Amino acid sequence: GENVEQHPSTLSVQEGDSAVIKCTYSDSASNYFPWYKQELGKRPQLIIDIRSNVGEKKDQRIAVTLNKTAKHFSLHITETQPEDSAVYFCAGLNSNSGYALNFGKGTSLLVTP
Amino acid sequence: ETGVTQSPTHLIKTRGQQVTLRCSSQSGHNTVSWYQQALGQGPQFIFQYYREEENGRGNFPPRFSGLQFPNYSSELNVNALELDDSALYLCASSSPHGGTYQETQYFGPGTRLLVL
């Protein structure tokens, strides 16, 4: 089945700096890649997603890039703010074989003022 | 916040007992997926229900079972609880199969289960 690797496991940046989280996947047929933000004690919240027919997607300070050849995708957060501090999870899904999201192990992002 | 709700929020059980967790999907969503999230880990897929039938299952033993009701709400049942079953159990709902963005899953707040 799909295996999603996520790096780094922890990331500390200063407010205003950019943060980048990278994920690789093993199933070349995966075609949907969401990113979730999970604050302590809260539900995973979908923040952005990308489908395999697109190379990049942006929503305000958040962007995701996808490289299908290399089988990796990345989350970019610009102008980070303390409220961006949370655990971020990437996931992959092959909609042709079902709808199970395969998650990475998460990145704990800390934005210090 | 999503319209996905779960109950109860917290639960304490002892080893060997049985537990039932409940999930109400977002309005208009007929597909419910269940995930187990151990502390410090990403969610792991348990199974998915669509139109009251199991529509895919992850690497979980048969003592994990589920139901979906005509109103698309769902239950997760776990028999013969083990200490390792202690985790946050999340359900996620998604829009109808064949529809636009059917892959997109919205999570409920979860049920935190502690097995002693």
Interface residues (C-beta under 8 A of the other chain):
Chain A: Q6 Y32 P34 Y36 K42 R43 P44 Q45 L46 D49 F89 A91 L93 S95 G98 Y99 A100 L101 N102 F103 G104 K105 G106
Chain B: T2 V4 T31 S33 Y35 G40 Q41 G42 P43 Q44 F45 Q48 N55 G56 G58 L90 A92 S94 Q102 E103 T104 Q105 Y106 F107 G108 P109 G110
